[in-house]
């Protein structure tokens, strides 16, 4: 609420999210300043008809209270392996079996590194190792942490294992710096999960199952000198929509993307490039094993 008592919503908070009605979403929250966005995300998932259960790391409680998330999710919040008051066990195995999707948002560099290495030192991580459902992560960290080779390698390893990644946005960060690392907006994350779960139609998947496609999209940048560059106004929306539609029908999709603020479509493998030459190299490298290509 603002000082006048008006309800403050994040951008896109009123967007209708399809594909989530009756779905069971396990929402994991890690220790990031972006944890405040998890409250809006939980509300969007609930309003779309999903049942939501929330896992938090101990550090996440320093950024957003379990009471807030319990009120929004209508379920108790799980942090520890067992209740110290009565010894009741919070079974990570049962949680992994219950969920239709395990969504970790925000996902810190620390949690991503532990996931990539199979470290299980809290309930959120042990549940990840037990999950049989699709896993989605929404990274949130400072731009230097996100760009660090270790973090990028961890993200690549997770993507190779089938973890879906909602790409962070560019913008002002908590450090005061501006760059890539800002957690995607809750409405975009909810739409990503809705597309992932709503697209699991066997008939749709059968049409392109086993086929491989390359899609190019987004703006390329040509450096004039270390300071100036030439680019264009391509948003990448058409290419991203096509890549998502192909993946929803079962295709193995490689998306070669120039600069854009769009989240990676569900089930799509994304390669980021800057220049047209980089886009050419990445696309031609994927052509040999592709059944088709869409150049956007």
Secondary structure, 3 states (H helix, E strand, C coil): CCCCCCCCCCCCCCCCCCCCCCCEEEEEECCCHHHHHHHHHHHHHHHCCCEEEEEECHHHHHCCCHHHHHHHHCCCCECCCECCCCCCECCHHHHHHHCCEEEEEEECHHHHHHHHHCCCCCHHHHHHHHCCCEEEEEECCCHHHHHCHHHHHHHHHHHHCCCEECCCEEEECCCCCEEEEECCCHHHHHHHHHHHHHCCCHHHHHCCCCCEEEEEECECCEECCCCCEECCCCCCHHHHHHHHHHHHCCCEEEEEECECCCCCCCCEEEEECCCHHHHHHHHHHHHCCCCEEEEC
